[in-house]
Structures are given as structure tokens and as C-alpha cells.
Amino acid sequence: MSYISGGSSIRADLNQALIEAPQADVGLIGAQLLPLQNVDAKAGTYLKVQLAGAELLSNNAAARDAGSQYSRGIRSFSSANYSTDEFGLEELLDDSAVKDLNRFFAYESETAKFLLRQLKLSHEKRVSDLLWNATTPFTITDQTRAVAYTNTLIATVDVARDVAAAKLALNQYGYEPNCVAMSANVFELIRRSTLLQNQFFGVISNTGARLLSEAEIAAALGIQTLLVGRAAINSAGKNKAYSGSFVVPDTKIIVGQIAGGEFTAGGIGRTLVWSGDSAGGFVSESYRDEARRSQVLRVRMNTDEVVIDPNAAVRITTNYSAS
């Protein structure tokens, strides 16, 4: 078998296989909440233009008499730091296993897809832990739901009212939210809720026979995008009986403004990708381990997930229960 000795090599062919693996993205919402954005340095500083210091919503334009001075504003800016970390996963592809398994499927490219899925799940978990954690300092205090999100109270659960209150709270900070994000469990409950169905269909009998879709719920809530976290992870750990659980918790719904690209576009935050090491976010590589008569396949990323604007989102506490 021919190979490049002396180190790992970037595998453009496997990168293409990863691009052609849409199943790797099913149920993942982290990269939509915190879109990937390249940065030139592993660690650095970015400018923050804040509401109070930058006088973005100040009502300080004053009347002026002829010959007198105009009222002047004095803006101040702040900064924040980021530092990326490398995350990755390797797998040994034994020569004999490759020859045997290639009879059934493209072993190398499929393994790359498996590794990518695991890497994306780790990113999903980091984003979820950041945004759904009560210690993440969003400016607006977590909102209390009107009625607990439980199956017992499904006739009175009022997600439209809760989201409307959250949107108004964001409006007072100068934001027009375009996204609502929630767990799969909360979504499955609210799509059956009586008040939301009545709002969409009108008050008719047996509305539960027709479940609302994501697009319909987004329309009913008056937002552009509804993100439902359906990605699951094995919470039992390695070499133990599988125990699946959703990454996104049921405890809160997030209402906010999401955007990608330069920070001036706004949005809750970004996944900052060090372009010098992993431009584009995900990199596939391989190198030879001759002692094990194996090719080693690696998928990695070098990122920092950051909230760049704590004013851009608010959480709604659900008190979810399946009962």
C-alpha cells in the first residue's frame, strides 16, 4: 500500500465524503445557533459595542437654538477575549479489515462519516451546555412560563403567550428575534397543545388528530426559524449498554436573534474557528501506523463557542414533564 510517510496528510477526498453526508446533520442545531466563523488567530480579542456604553438606544437628541452647540454623545466600547481549543477523534483502519469490509461498503469514507458525526455531537453538546445553562449571562432574566409544559396541562399550555412575552422583552433592547429553539420533547408536547392548535386552525373539535409541523409552529409564533434539537448521545459511556438521551435539555426554550458572518451582522454568538488550523470547521486527515499495519483516520476541529451578544436572547423556563 502506498502512503505518505513522515506525518499526516489532509484528505480532500474524505472531506468531500463528509460534505456528502447529510445524515450527519440530522437533529443538530448548534451550528445554526452559533454559526461557524473563521478567525485568523488561535486566541484574540474582539470589539463589543454595548447598548449602554455605546448609547445605541439613547434618547439624547436635544433642541438647538441658533448659534448654539449641538448636543453631543460620548460612546464607549469594550472588548472580550476568545481562545480556541482543538477537538478531534481518530480511528485505526487495519489493512485486513479494510480489505474484508470493502466488500460491503466504502469502509474508509463511511468511517470518516461516523467520526464526523461524533465530532459534531461534541460541538452540539458544547453549544447546548453554553446556551441552556442558567449560568450563561444573558442580559434578560430567564422568563417564567404562564403554564407548566406538562402533558397533564396540555389544554392550557400557552407557548404563543410565553414567546410573545419573550419577544417583547427583546424588543425593549432593540432586537427583533428571528428564532425559537427547543428540545424534541418540548416540541412534541407543544405541537399537540390545544391553545396553539386553536390559534393555527381555529377552534374546532378533535384538533389533536392533526399535529402542527415545525413551519406551522414558526408561523403561529411569528418567527422565521424554529430549531428543534433532536440529536441524541449515548449517556452511558464507552463499553456500556446504550442509553440514549437528547443533547438539548427540556428545561428551557430559547428565543433570540441568530445570524452568521461578521459580528456586525448581530446574533447570539459564533463558533469561532481558527482558520490557520481547521479552516471551514472540520478537517479530515490520515497517516500510516506501520507497526499496527493500519491507516489512521482523524477528524478534527479547532474552535471556541462564544456568546458575542448577551442581549440577543432570552430563555423561557418550561418546567417540562412528560406526565
N, C-alpha and C positions, 0 to 999 in steps of 0.2 A: 504494500500500500504506500503510495506516495504521500508526502506530507511536508509541511514547512517546519523545520527544526528551529530551536532557539527561542521559542516563545509562542504566544497565542496570535491568531490571525482573525481579523474581522471577517465574518461570514455574510457577505451580501446576499448569497443565495438563501440563507436561512432567514435573514431579515425580511426578504420577500415572502417567505413562507409564513412569517409571523403576521405580516400585513394582510395576508390572505386567510387569516384565521379569525373570522368574525365571532365564532363561538367563545373566544377568549374574552370578549367584552360583554357577554350577556349578564345582565344584572348588576354591572359595575357602574357606579355613578360618581366615584371620587374624582376622576379626571374631568368631569363636567362641572363639578362644584369648584374645584381648584385646577383650572386648565394648566397644561404644561407650558412653560415659558423658559426659553433659553437665557442663561446669564453667562457672561464671559469669564467670571472668576468663581473659584470654589467657595469663597467667603467674601462678603462685601457689605455695603451699606446702600440703602435706597431711601429716597426722599419721601416724607409723608406730609401731605397737605391736609391739615385737620380743620374741622368746622370752626372751632372757637378761635384758635390762633391765627388761622388764615382768613377769618372774617367772611366765610363763604356765604353765610345767610344773615349777615348783619344788616340791620335797617338803619344805616348811618348817613344816608344822603340827606343833606340839610339845605334849606333855602339860603340863597346868597343875595346880598344887596350889591348894587353896582359899585365896583371898585374894591369890594372886599374879597377876602380869600375864600376859596372853596374848602369845604370840609374834607379832611384827608384821613384815609385809613392807613393803619400800620399793620402789615401782615407779618406773621412769624411762621416758620416752618420747622418741622422736626425730622428726625431720621430713625430708621430701625435697621437692625443687622440681620443677616442670614448666613447660614453655613451649611453646605450640602454634605450629605453622607452617602457612601456607596452601599447599595443593596444588591445582592446577587445570589445566584444558585447554580451549582454545577451538577453534571451527571456523567458517569462513566458509560461509554458505549463500547462494550467488549467486542472485539473483532468477530468472534464466533457468534455472539448474539446478533450482531448486525447481519451477518450472512444468513442466519436462520430466520430472523424476524422480517427481513426484507421480502420474504415470500408472501407475507400477509399485508404489509403496509410500508410506507416510506418511513422506516424506523427513525432516522436522524431528524427529518423535518417534523415528524409528529412529536418526538421528544422535545424539540425546541418549542413547540406549541404548548406542551404540558408545562415546561419551565416558565414560559411567558405567563401562563395563567396563574401560576403560583406567585410570580413576581408582581403581577397586577393585583392579586389579592392582598399582598403585603402593603401595597400602596393604598388600596381601598381601606384597609384596617387603620393605617396611619391617618388618613383623612377623616375617617369616622371618629377615631379617638380624639382628634383635634376639634372637630366641629360640634360633635354631640356631647362633648364633655362640659359639664357645668362650670369648670374652672377656666375654660377659654373665655377671655374677657370681651364678649360682645357688649357694646355700649348700652343697649336697651336691655333691661332686666327681663329674664325669661317670663313669658306671659302665662297666665293660668287659664286653662280651658274652661269653657262655660259649663260643659258636662263631661264627666269622665268617659274616656273611649273604651267602653266595655260592651260586650255582647248583650248583657242584661239591659243596658241603656241605649240600645241601638235605635230606638224610636225617637230619642231626644238628643243624641249626639249631634252637635252643630258645628261641623268643621268650617262651613262657609262663614259663620259668625266669628269663629276664632281667627281664621285667616284674614278676614276683613279688619279685625281689631289690630292684628299684627301689621297689616299694610298701612293702616292709618298711623301707627306708631312710627313706621319707617318714613312715611310722608313728612312727618314733622321734622325729620332730619334731612329732608331734601332728596329722598330716594323713592324711585318708583320700582318696587320689586317685580321681578320677572320670573321667579322660580319658587316652587314649593317642593321640598324634599322630605321623604318619609320612608319608613321601613315597609317591607312587603306585608307584614301582619297588619299594620295600621291601615294600609291601602285596602286590603281585602275587607276590613271592617267598614271603612267609610263608604266604599262603593255600594254597600248594602244598606247604608243608613237611610232611614225614612225621610228625614228633612232634606238631605242632599238630592235624593231621587225625586222628591216632590218639587224641588227647585228646578230640576232639569226637565222632568217630564210633565210637571203639573200634578195636582193632587188627583191620583187615580188609584183604583184598587189593585192590590197584588203587584206593586211596583218591584218587589223583590225578585220577581221572575225575570227581570231584565237588569243585569248588572251594568253599572257605568264603566266605561273604558277610561284609560288614562287621559286621552284627549278630551273626553266629555267632562271629566272632573276638572281639568285645567280650565276649560271654558266656563264651567259653573263657578269656579273660584276667581275667575277674572285674571288669570296669569298665563304667560306664554308657555311655560315648561313645567311639567310635573315629573319629578325624578323619583323613581321607586327603587330602593335598594334591595335587590333580590339575590345578590351574591352571598354564597354560603361558604363557611370554612369548617374544617374538622377541629372541633374544640377539645377533642380527647387527647391529642398529641400523637407523636410518632409510635408506630407499632402497637397501638391500642385499637380496640373496636371503635369503628367510626361513630362519631356523634356530631351531627351537623347542626350548625346554628347560623343565623343570618348575621352578617357583619354590622349592618346598620341597626342600632337598637330601637326598640319600640317606645322609648321613654319620651321622645320629643319629635316635633315636626319643625323643620327649619323653613322660614320664609325669608327670602332675600333677593339680592341682585347679583347675578353671576355674569362674568364677562371674561374673555380671553385677550391675549395680546399685551401690549404695553400697559403699564399700571394706570396711565391716564384714561384708559377705557373703563376703569372702575371695576366693580366686582368684589366679592368677599375676599378672594385671595388667589394665589397661584401655587402650582407645583414648580418650584424653581429648579431647572435642570442645568447642571454645569456642562456647557456646550463643549468645553475642551476635553471632556472625558466621555460623555454619553449624549452627544447631540441628537435631538429628536426624542430622547427619553429612554428608549430601550435598545440595547446593543447585544448582538449575539456573536460569540467568538468560539473558537475551538483550538485545542492544542493536543499534541501527542504525548501520551504516557506509555512509553515503550515497555517499561518494567511490568505494566499491567496489560500489555498488548491491547490497549484501548485508546479510543479517541475521547477526549474530554470536551463536553459541550457546556458552554456557560452562557447565561443570560443575565444582564446586569443593568442597573441604572444608578445615577448619582444625583440625588435630589434633596430639597428641603421644602416641606409643605408649610406655607405661611399664610396667616390671615393678614392681608395688607390693609383692610379697612374694616375695623370692628363695628362701624356704624351701619354696614351694608346688610346686616341680617339680624333676625330675632328668632328665638326658639319658643315654641309652644309646648308646655308640659302636658302630656296626654293622660297620665295615669292609666295606661293601657292594661287591659286584662282580656284574655280570651274567653273568660266565663261571664 
